[in-house]
Amino acid sequence: MNSMVTGAVTSQPIGHYEFCQKYQSECSIRGRSTPAPKISAKGWALVRQINRSVNGRFFAKTDKEIYGREEVWAYPTNFADCEDYALEKRKELAARGFALSDLLMTVVRKPDGEGHAVLTLRTSDGDFILDNLDNEVKPWHQTPYTFLKRQASFNTGRWVTIENGRDVLVGALR
């Protein structure tokens, strides 16, 4: 199972809602659901380079440490937490020609139960994860996470459930 199976429209994380109030143009992009693109070798090299570069460029801190409150989604300057890293990767890949409909903010649960955000890259070879906790870009089902929801590919301001997000746990037994 290379791609996530998405379901119904669901609630938008509060941090993303507030981010959208600030960056309205980024959250109002609507389109038809299109097939995921084939990524060239040059494209993959760029994806891996941006994942590593962004991971190494900022100091990891919680929103509480940076802003004094929980759940602030922002482009990082010096410090970042998980969604800030993902937003920066999304921005840099979009600037290099990747469609926002294929760069989807995603909410997962780590094995310890803690919430976490990553960037999902939709490709014709399946969905891949850019994660601030891993310099390697991996197929989503090869990560340790339970996938909860992600941005909708048809509307950057909407979120959809991930129906097979827990299959990862079963898949790890193979």
Secondary structure, DSSP 8 states (H G I E B T S, - for coil): --S--EEEEE---HHHHHHHHHSGGGG--B----------HHHHHHHHHHHHHHHHHSEE--HHHHHSSS------SSEE-HHHHHHHHHHHHHHTT--GGGEEEEEEE-TTS-EEEEEEEEETTEEEEEETTEEEEEEGGGSS-EEEEEEETTEEEEEEEETTTTHHHHHTT-
